[in-house]
């Protein structure tokens, strides 16, 4: 399929190491993919679902010890530990290569190696990057077909170039003790062994699109971010784009696919989804910041997805989707906790055991997934395949804070906005292991995904602001999760978050008023038409408690201390300014 000498030499070396029985190039054709589906069904790797009710859909179970990303087994291997930073696990590249080679040695004997050329972003876009993943899993091939652009067009686009990311995955024994997901940023290389779970083995996802891409972005002058991208259309038909970062359990996918409240829908407001998870941002020819979603699909958490929480995500899964670790109903359809309607009387759970509502265990794993094509989404943007990207008007950071952050506030300028992103945090909920209400810092929602020292990452953000100058998007912070004295949410959330987004866009266009506060600009008012919410509650939602914030400053200082000399002066200045303002 290619005469690229670099590709062929690397492939030859990996074949000698893994010793597969056969090597199969993935050309992306329907015929080849259909044949692979058939083969995977015959071995039980996947199960064909009810094709009348879920056309083109399949089901997969992972091993019970292999159900989520393994952050403690994920490494960034740079020449020095300082380059990887305190935010990453580190091992010297030579040492890690030796360890991994021993694990890969003969790992594909009796198996086939599939060669998947794939593009992150539309093929040929100036934003896009190419990877080649070698894997012994048909499940990986079929998921990569949904999540990325694969096949002959990609390898043709690469031509003789050496600019591609080398990805190797072997299921081996699915041994949790010998499971590693390893990145060598200097070599543009990702190696994954002993896992079959999507987050560890679909190497285009977090591994390439964030960890390796963030490193490439710093070197090449762009940003790879854990952000959704949405388009907000007003009644005049004008669309403005927002990129937003949230830690997990903060409703990122729900916001990306938001349905406006009835009152705004009637006026003609709409939301268009460009991406639900990852954004690559570059400065365009006109000096503004543009973004693409480098993925082609959604790798979403199934439990809790229903026609009320996220109808658009649910609609996306109705055809050509792969479901992983959900419950399997007797009629060949799927079930998960939090789905519409009652649980069936009987099904097969995610471990393959018979299940009834009296079983006392969930039918679906809490991290069970759907891999669905983005084009299935009813609100997918017409700009989704635009290789020039969409212009970003606003960047939004968010967290889950009971008392600290107001509903929304605006940064004074880019440097202050970077500081707001760098101090982003969420409080642990009952769903997380450990104590409830513990503050977890997750700068830009990138703590597990930044492929280099986070101190340098903050500096890169500050540098991007200097390049953008007065064309930089405005930066905001939102908090949908403020609680009253009874521990109840004060803001309705979901579709009503559109009201806050409208204020954000109005601020970007100089159409809305704000007042200065110690932490940034606060709205003088938010549209609450048709909302059962009092003026007093709104006042509380937009208030800043200085004593609570002073406590938070202490926590911020502790968090930043780990970066030592790498912490940029701009961040130190903003921290000092915040403290002075609060005093």
VOVEXZA-368672 format. One record per residue (C-alpha): x, y, z. Coordinates in steps of 0.02 Angstrom, whole numbers. Layout:
residues N
+--------+--------+--------+
:   east :  north :     up :
+--------+--------+--------+
:      X :      Y :      Z :
...
+--------+--------+--------+
END
This chain:
residues 583
+--------+--------+--------+
:   east :  north :     up :
+--------+--------+--------+
:      0 :      0 :      0 :
:    151 :    114 :     17 :
:    331 :    134 :    -41 :
:    373 :    250 :    106 :
:    545 :    187 :    162 :
:    527 :    251 :    341 :
:    357 :    167 :    363 :
:    417 :      2 :    289 :
:    579 :     -2 :    392 :
:    483 :     31 :    553 :
:    349 :    -98 :    507 :
:    485 :   -226 :    471 :
:    565 :   -195 :    641 :
:    398 :   -212 :    734 :
:    351 :   -372 :    639 :
:    519 :   -449 :    690 :
:    485 :   -399 :    871 :
:    302 :   -456 :    886 :
:    313 :   -604 :    764 :
:    133 :   -606 :    698 :
:     77 :   -747 :    582 :
:     14 :   -621 :    455 :
:     19 :   -433 :    420 :
:   -138 :   -351 :    350 :
:   -145 :   -172 :    287 :
:   -310 :    -84 :    324 :
:   -365 :      6 :    166 :
:   -528 :     72 :    244 :
:   -641 :    -11 :    113 :
:   -815 :    -68 :    164 :
:   -778 :   -243 :     96 :
:   -624 :   -264 :    206 :
:   -708 :   -194 :    363 :
:   -864 :   -303 :    336 :
:   -753 :   -457 :    321 :
:   -663 :   -409 :    483 :
:   -830 :   -387 :    573 :
:   -882 :   -560 :    515 :
:   -718 :   -635 :    574 :
:   -730 :   -549 :    744 :
:   -909 :   -613 :    765 :
:   -853 :   -791 :    724 :
:   -721 :   -786 :    862 :
:   -833 :   -699 :    989 :
:   -725 :   -542 :    994 :
:   -883 :   -444 :    953 :
:  -1068 :   -489 :    951 :
:  -1187 :   -431 :    813 :
:  -1334 :   -337 :    887 :
:  -1516 :   -335 :    828 :
:  -1494 :   -262 :    652 :
:  -1677 :   -210 :    638 :
:  -1669 :   -104 :    795 :
:  -1484 :    -57 :    794 :
:  -1422 :    -68 :    614 :
:  -1234 :    -85 :    595 :
:  -1211 :    -99 :    785 :
:  -1099 :   -221 :    880 :
:  -1060 :   -268 :   1059 :
:   -894 :   -302 :   1146 :
:   -840 :   -353 :   1320 :
:   -667 :   -314 :   1388 :
:   -580 :   -420 :   1520 :
:   -644 :   -383 :   1696 :
:   -472 :   -314 :   1744 :
:   -469 :   -196 :   1594 :
:   -611 :    -70 :   1602 :
:   -534 :    105 :   1610 :
:   -383 :    214 :   1575 :
:   -238 :    167 :   1690 :
:   -155 :    330 :   1741 :
:    -31 :    242 :   1857 :
:     31 :    136 :   1710 :
:     41 :    282 :   1588 :
:    215 :    354 :   1560 :
:    297 :    500 :   1471 :
:    476 :    450 :   1429 :
:    580 :    605 :   1396 :
:    771 :    616 :   1412 :
:    754 :    702 :   1583 :
:    623 :    686 :   1720 :
:    606 :    876 :   1726 :
:    542 :    879 :   1546 :
:    399 :    760 :   1591 :
:    360 :    864 :   1747 :
:    273 :    821 :   1911 :
:    110 :    797 :   1815 :
:    173 :    636 :   1731 :
:    246 :    465 :   1774 :
:    422 :    458 :   1702 :
:    551 :    330 :   1654 :
:    711 :    353 :   1552 :
:    676 :    308 :   1368 :
:    813 :    174 :   1355 :
:    754 :     87 :   1512 :
:    571 :     91 :   1456 :
:    612 :     33 :   1278 :
:    706 :   -118 :   1350 :
:    561 :   -160 :   1468 :
:    432 :   -144 :   1329 :
:    532 :   -242 :   1199 :
:    539 :   -389 :   1320 :
:    348 :   -382 :   1337 :
:    318 :   -366 :   1148 :
:    440 :   -506 :   1103 :
:    336 :   -638 :   1012 :
:    175 :   -559 :   1079 :
:     80 :   -583 :    914 :
:    128 :   -765 :    880 :
:    -28 :   -854 :    818 :
:   -111 :   -685 :    785 :
:   -126 :   -561 :    643 :
:    -51 :   -387 :    643 :
:   -164 :   -252 :    570 :
:    -82 :    -95 :    500 :
:   -198 :     56 :    518 :
:   -146 :    219 :    433 :
:   -254 :    356 :    511 :
:   -275 :    543 :    506 :
:   -317 :    649 :    658 :
:   -422 :    785 :    576 :
:   -487 :    790 :    396 :
:   -365 :    710 :    274 :
:   -254 :    846 :    201 :
:   -304 :    984 :    324 :
:   -159 :   1098 :    379 :
:   -213 :   1057 :    558 :
:   -208 :    868 :    534 :
:    -77 :    741 :    586 :
:    -53 :    563 :    529 :
:    -23 :    408 :    634 :
:     -1 :    223 :    595 :
:    -63 :    100 :    726 :
:     -7 :    -81 :    725 :
:   -125 :   -192 :    826 :
:   -177 :   -374 :    848 :
:   -357 :   -326 :    887 :
:   -500 :   -316 :    760 :
:   -597 :   -221 :    895 :
:   -464 :    -85 :    884 :
:   -474 :    -80 :    693 :
:   -663 :    -59 :    697 :
:   -657 :     76 :    832 :
:   -518 :    171 :    742 :
:   -629 :    170 :    587 :
:   -761 :    264 :    687 :
:   -646 :    378 :    789 :
:   -524 :    431 :    650 :
:   -509 :    438 :    461 :
:   -421 :    277 :    407 :
:   -354 :    187 :    254 :
:   -279 :    215 :     83 :
:   -319 :    401 :     70 :
:   -215 :    430 :    228 :
:    -61 :    333 :    170 :
:    -73 :    422 :      1 :
:    -77 :    589 :     93 :
:     79 :    540 :    193 :
:    175 :    499 :     33 :
:    362 :    487 :     70 :
:    353 :    599 :    224 :
:    432 :    541 :    388 :
:    308 :    648 :    487 :
:    193 :    519 :    567 :
:    164 :    451 :    742 :
:    217 :    270 :    765 :
:     90 :    173 :    869 :
:    107 :     -7 :    926 :
:    -26 :   -103 :   1023 :
:    -23 :   -285 :   1076 :
:   -160 :   -365 :   1182 :
:    -32 :   -495 :   1240 :
:   -106 :   -576 :   1399 :
:   -213 :   -429 :   1461 :
:   -105 :   -442 :   1617 :
:   -144 :   -292 :   1731 :
:     27 :   -308 :   1818 :
:    118 :   -291 :   1651 :
:      3 :   -160 :   1573 :
:     90 :     -5 :   1506 :
:     37 :    143 :   1400 :
:    197 :    232 :   1355 :
:    237 :    391 :   1258 :
:    407 :    440 :   1186 :
:    372 :    621 :   1132 :
:    545 :    649 :   1053 :
:    519 :    495 :    944 :
:    333 :    527 :    904 :
:    303 :    350 :    969 :
:    164 :    271 :   1074 :
:    172 :     92 :   1140 :
:     28 :      3 :   1228 :
:     31 :   -175 :   1293 :
:    -81 :   -292 :   1394 :
:   -243 :   -193 :   1374 :
:   -395 :   -206 :   1261 :
:   -492 :    -58 :   1333 :
:   -524 :     86 :   1212 :
:   -445 :    226 :   1314 :
:   -281 :    127 :   1322 :
:   -279 :     53 :   1146 :
:   -363 :    175 :   1025 :
:   -197 :    265 :   1016 :
:   -264 :    410 :    912 :
:   -370 :    465 :   1059 :
:   -293 :    536 :   1220 :
:   -120 :    462 :   1182 :
:    -93 :    548 :   1014 :
:   -226 :    686 :   1010 :
:   -174 :    755 :   1179 :
:    -11 :    686 :   1253 :
:     94 :    681 :   1093 :
:     -2 :    824 :   1009 :
:     22 :    941 :   1158 :
:    210 :    911 :   1143 :
:    205 :    939 :    954 :
:     96 :   1093 :    980 :
:    222 :   1173 :   1097 :
:    363 :   1143 :    972 :
:    261 :   1201 :    822 :
:    163 :   1345 :    900 :
:    -14 :   1277 :    921 :
:   -123 :   1202 :   1058 :
:   -193 :   1026 :   1082 :
:   -328 :   1038 :   1215 :
:   -454 :    931 :   1309 :
:   -596 :   1042 :   1248 :
:   -768 :   1032 :   1169 :
:   -806 :   1149 :   1023 :
:   -983 :   1213 :    996 :
:  -1065 :   1337 :    878 :
:  -1198 :   1452 :    948 :
:  -1322 :   1513 :    816 :
:  -1427 :   1668 :    854 :
:  -1598 :   1710 :    777 :
:  -1510 :   1807 :    636 :
:  -1421 :   1647 :    583 :
:  -1249 :   1707 :    643 :
:  -1141 :   1570 :    721 :
:  -1005 :   1603 :    852 :
:   -890 :   1466 :    914 :
:   -838 :   1424 :   1092 :
:   -703 :   1303 :   1151 :
:   -726 :   1241 :   1330 :
:   -629 :   1133 :   1453 :
:   -704 :   1041 :   1602 :
:   -637 :    904 :   1716 :
:   -735 :    740 :   1714 :
:   -912 :    735 :   1787 :
:   -945 :    917 :   1739 :
:  -1061 :    887 :   1591 :
:   -942 :    918 :   1447 :
:  -1032 :    809 :   1318 :
:  -1201 :    876 :   1376 :
:  -1141 :   1054 :   1344 :
:  -1066 :   1009 :   1174 :
:  -1236 :    941 :   1119 :
:  -1343 :   1065 :   1216 :
:  -1527 :   1088 :   1170 :
:  -1584 :   1268 :   1205 :
:  -1730 :   1295 :   1325 :
:  -1900 :   1312 :   1241 :
:  -1905 :   1501 :   1261 :
:  -1740 :   1524 :   1166 :
:  -1777 :   1385 :   1041 :
:  -1936 :   1476 :    989 :
:  -1833 :   1632 :    953 :
:  -1720 :   1531 :    837 :
:  -1567 :   1495 :    946 :
:  -1474 :   1335 :    901 :
:  -1317 :   1243 :    957 :
:  -1204 :   1150 :    835 :
:  -1078 :   1019 :    892 :
:   -903 :   1026 :    817 :
:   -822 :    917 :    951 :
:   -859 :    842 :   1122 :
:   -685 :    803 :   1187 :
:   -530 :    868 :   1096 :
:   -485 :   1030 :   1006 :
:   -329 :   1073 :    908 :
:   -308 :   1263 :    899 :
:   -198 :   1361 :    778 :
:   -178 :   1542 :    732 :
:   -257 :   1568 :    561 :
:   -199 :   1677 :    415 :
:   -305 :   1822 :    484 :
:   -219 :   1812 :    655 :
:   -371 :   1739 :    746 :
:   -376 :   1572 :    838 :
:   -457 :   1428 :    741 :
:   -502 :   1253 :    801 :
:   -538 :   1081 :    731 :
:   -597 :    924 :    817 :
:   -462 :    798 :    765 :
:   -580 :    651 :    796 :
:   -716 :    580 :    685 :
:   -822 :    498 :    820 :
:   -880 :    502 :   1001 :
:   -810 :    383 :   1132 :
:   -944 :    419 :   1262 :
:   -988 :    352 :   1434 :
:  -1153 :    257 :   1417 :
:  -1225 :    256 :   1596 :
:  -1334 :    408 :   1627 :
:  -1357 :    445 :   1441 :
:  -1543 :    456 :   1403 :
:  -1670 :    560 :   1307 :
:  -1675 :    688 :   1447 :
:  -1489 :    710 :   1490 :
:  -1423 :    702 :   1312 :
:  -1546 :    658 :   1172 :
:  -1418 :    703 :   1037 :
:  -1286 :    583 :   1106 :
:  -1418 :    447 :   1121 :
:  -1474 :    475 :    940 :
:  -1292 :    461 :    884 :
:  -1284 :    281 :    947 :
:  -1434 :    215 :    850 :
:  -1332 :    148 :    702 :
:  -1153 :     96 :    658 :
:  -1101 :    103 :    842 :
:   -993 :    -12 :    949 :
:  -1053 :    -35 :   1128 :
:   -926 :    -92 :   1258 :
:   -964 :   -166 :   1430 :
:  -1149 :   -118 :   1432 :
:  -1290 :   -241 :   1472 :
:  -1349 :   -354 :   1330 :
:  -1538 :   -376 :   1319 :
:  -1619 :   -539 :   1264 :
:  -1685 :   -455 :   1105 :
:  -1508 :   -411 :   1048 :
:  -1515 :   -228 :   1102 :
:  -1421 :   -143 :   1243 :
:  -1455 :    -76 :   1418 :
:  -1364 :     32 :   1545 :
:  -1407 :    115 :   1709 :
:  -1494 :    282 :   1688 :
:  -1568 :    234 :   1519 :
:  -1750 :    278 :   1475 :
:  -1882 :    160 :   1542 :
:  -1873 :     21 :   1670 :
:  -1736 :   -110 :   1678 :
:  -1784 :   -271 :   1587 :
:  -1831 :   -424 :   1690 :
:  -1680 :   -517 :   1623 :
:  -1520 :   -482 :   1525 :
:  -1336 :   -529 :   1516 :
:  -1226 :   -410 :   1612 :
:  -1059 :   -335 :   1557 :
:   -964 :   -482 :   1631 :
:  -1068 :   -607 :   1532 :
:  -1173 :   -665 :   1681 :
:  -1364 :   -679 :   1687 :
:  -1438 :   -524 :   1768 :
:  -1605 :   -470 :   1843 :
:  -1653 :   -310 :   1936 :
:  -1631 :   -411 :   2098 :
:  -1449 :   -454 :   2057 :
:  -1386 :   -309 :   2164 :
:  -1248 :   -262 :   2040 :
:  -1251 :   -143 :   1890 :
:  -1293 :   -223 :   1722 :
:  -1170 :   -104 :   1635 :
:   -998 :    -58 :   1698 :
:   -999 :    124 :   1764 :
:   -868 :    165 :   1630 :
:   -954 :     68 :   1490 :
:   -942 :    155 :   1321 :
:  -1015 :    186 :   1151 :
:   -908 :    224 :    998 :
:  -1022 :    319 :    879 :
:   -987 :    412 :    715 :
:   -998 :    601 :    738 :
:  -1097 :    614 :    576 :
:  -1240 :    522 :    666 :
:  -1264 :    668 :    786 :
:  -1424 :    768 :    745 :
:  -1336 :    932 :    792 :
:  -1168 :    900 :    706 :
:  -1102 :   1063 :    635 :
:  -1095 :   1090 :    447 :
:   -916 :   1149 :    482 :
:   -865 :    981 :    558 :
:   -760 :    932 :    406 :
:   -696 :   1109 :    373 :
:   -508 :   1086 :    354 :
:   -477 :   1270 :    398 :
:   -564 :   1249 :    567 :
:   -688 :   1368 :    649 :
:   -643 :   1539 :    725 :
:   -651 :   1539 :    916 :
:   -734 :   1689 :    999 :
:   -723 :   1628 :   1180 :
:   -628 :   1501 :   1284 :
:   -723 :   1435 :   1436 :
:   -651 :   1345 :   1587 :
:   -763 :   1262 :   1715 :
:   -767 :   1159 :   1873 :
:   -881 :   1086 :   2005 :
:   -873 :   1204 :   2155 :
:  -1004 :   1209 :   2294 :
:   -964 :   1382 :   2362 :
:   -811 :   1459 :   2279 :
:   -838 :   1503 :   2096 :
:   -989 :   1606 :   2040 :
:  -1101 :   1548 :   1897 :
:   -993 :   1642 :   1771 :
:   -854 :   1770 :   1769 :
:   -737 :   1841 :   1638 :
:   -548 :   1857 :   1642 :
:   -477 :   2034 :   1634 :
:   -358 :   1984 :   1493 :
:   -270 :   1832 :   1416 :
:   -139 :   1814 :   1554 :
:   -274 :   1819 :   1688 :
:   -374 :   1692 :   1585 :
:   -226 :   1573 :   1579 :
:   -212 :   1589 :   1768 :
:   -399 :   1547 :   1785 :
:   -371 :   1392 :   1677 :
:   -215 :   1345 :   1776 :
:   -311 :   1353 :   1941 :
:   -461 :   1257 :   1875 :
:   -528 :   1133 :   2002 :
:   -672 :   1020 :   2048 :
:   -732 :    954 :   2214 :
:   -748 :    766 :   2225 :
:   -926 :    698 :   2220 :
:   -997 :    541 :   2301 :
:   -959 :    450 :   2138 :
:   -772 :    471 :   2162 :
:   -673 :    360 :   2279 :
:   -620 :    443 :   2442 :
:   -680 :    595 :   2536 :
:   -820 :    704 :   2466 :
:   -784 :    889 :   2438 :
:   -596 :    873 :   2415 :
:   -528 :   1003 :   2293 :
:   -438 :    923 :   2146 :
:   -339 :   1040 :   2035 :
:   -347 :    996 :   1851 :
:   -272 :   1139 :   1749 :
:   -365 :   1162 :   1584 :
:   -432 :    984 :   1617 :
:   -262 :    927 :   1551 :
:   -176 :    857 :   1707 :
:   -183 :    674 :   1648 :
:   -153 :    721 :   1465 :
:    -15 :    851 :   1454 :
:    134 :    767 :   1369 :
:    267 :    876 :   1454 :
:    301 :    982 :   1609 :
:    145 :   1081 :   1653 :
:    249 :   1232 :   1703 :
:    311 :   1240 :   1522 :
:    131 :   1211 :   1465 :
:     71 :   1368 :   1558 :
:    216 :   1465 :   1478 :
:    162 :   1402 :   1305 :
:    -15 :   1465 :   1337 :
:     53 :   1636 :   1387 :
:    161 :   1638 :   1230 :
:      9 :   1599 :   1120 :
:    -78 :   1751 :   1196 :
:     67 :   1863 :   1147 :
:     57 :   1800 :    967 :
:   -132 :   1826 :    960 :
:   -123 :   2001 :   1035 :
:   -289 :   2094 :   1024 :
:   -363 :   1953 :    917 :
:   -358 :   1830 :   1064 :
:   -524 :   1752 :   1114 :
:   -596 :   1814 :   1279 :
:   -581 :   1690 :   1424 :
:   -719 :   1645 :   1549 :
:   -751 :   1527 :   1695 :
:   -918 :   1443 :   1731 :
:   -984 :   1340 :   1877 :
:  -1153 :   1254 :   1852 :
:  -1138 :   1167 :   2021 :
:  -1154 :   1302 :   2156 :
:  -1252 :   1239 :   2308 :
:  -1369 :   1330 :   2427 :
:  -1367 :   1310 :   2617 :
:  -1474 :   1152 :   2600 :
:  -1349 :   1072 :   2480 :
:  -1464 :   1094 :   2329 :
:  -1405 :   1153 :   2157 :
:  -1451 :   1337 :   2134 :
:  -1440 :   1339 :   1944 :
:  -1550 :   1225 :   1836 :
:  -1407 :   1180 :   1716 :
:  -1427 :   1076 :   1557 :
:  -1515 :   1176 :   1419 :
:  -1525 :   1331 :   1529 :
:  -1335 :   1345 :   1521 :
:  -1372 :   1425 :   1351 :
:  -1420 :   1584 :   1446 :
:  -1243 :   1595 :   1514 :
:  -1167 :   1557 :   1343 :
:  -1271 :   1699 :   1269 :
:  -1200 :   1819 :   1399 :
:  -1024 :   1758 :   1356 :
:  -1049 :   1791 :   1169 :
:  -1128 :   1960 :   1206 :
:   -974 :   2005 :   1310 :
:   -861 :   1955 :   1165 :
:   -960 :   2073 :   1053 :
:   -967 :   2216 :   1179 :
:  -1156 :   2200 :   1199 :
:  -1169 :   2152 :   1385 :
:  -1123 :   2244 :   1544 :
:  -1013 :   2180 :   1684 :
:   -945 :   2241 :   1850 :
:   -767 :   2219 :   1910 :
:   -739 :   2105 :   2060 :
:   -581 :   2040 :   2148 :
:   -584 :   1886 :   2033 :
:   -634 :   1963 :   1865 :
:   -788 :   2034 :   1778 :
:   -959 :   1977 :   1840 :
:  -1124 :   1995 :   1744 :
:  -1241 :   2135 :   1796 :
:  -1381 :   2018 :   1742 :
:  -1415 :   1849 :   1659 :
:  -1574 :   1816 :   1559 :
:  -1692 :   1718 :   1674 :
:  -1852 :   1733 :   1569 :
:  -1971 :   1588 :   1608 :
:  -1854 :   1526 :   1745 :
:  -1919 :   1497 :   1921 :
:  -1770 :   1581 :   2003 :
:  -1775 :   1731 :   2121 :
:  -1668 :   1889 :   2114 :
:  -1592 :   1840 :   2282 :
:  -1538 :   1671 :   2214 :
:  -1461 :   1753 :   2059 :
:  -1370 :   1877 :   2173 :
:  -1301 :   1731 :   2274 :
:  -1252 :   1636 :   2114 :
:  -1149 :   1786 :   2057 :
:  -1073 :   1827 :   2227 :
:   -890 :   1813 :   2279 :
:   -856 :   1760 :   2460 :
:   -685 :   1834 :   2499 :
:   -652 :   1719 :   2648 :
:   -688 :   1562 :   2544 :
:   -577 :   1630 :   2404 :
:   -433 :   1665 :   2525 :
:   -439 :   1482 :   2575 :
:   -433 :   1435 :   2391 :
:   -280 :   1546 :   2364 :
:   -188 :   1444 :   2497 :
:   -231 :   1286 :   2401 :
:   -176 :   1365 :   2236 :
:     -6 :   1409 :   2311 :
:     20 :   1231 :   2370 :
:    -26 :   1163 :   2199 :
:     90 :   1281 :   2105 :
:    238 :   1246 :   2222 :
:    269 :   1078 :   2136 :
:    321 :   1166 :   1975 :
:    463 :   1261 :   2060 :
:    564 :   1370 :   1940 :
:    458 :   1310 :   1793 :
:    307 :   1411 :   1852 :
:    298 :   1564 :   1736 :
:    311 :   1739 :   1809 :
:    142 :   1782 :   1730 :
:     56 :   1650 :   1838 :
:    147 :   1710 :   1995 :
:     94 :   1890 :   1957 :
:    -89 :   1841 :   1938 :
:    -86 :   1742 :   2101 :
:    -14 :   1894 :   2192 :
:   -145 :   2007 :   2110 :
:   -288 :   1892 :   2163 :
:   -226 :   1888 :   2343 :
:   -207 :   2078 :   2348 :
:   -381 :   2103 :   2273 :
:   -460 :   1989 :   2403 :
:   -373 :   2081 :   2545 :
+--------+--------+--------+
END
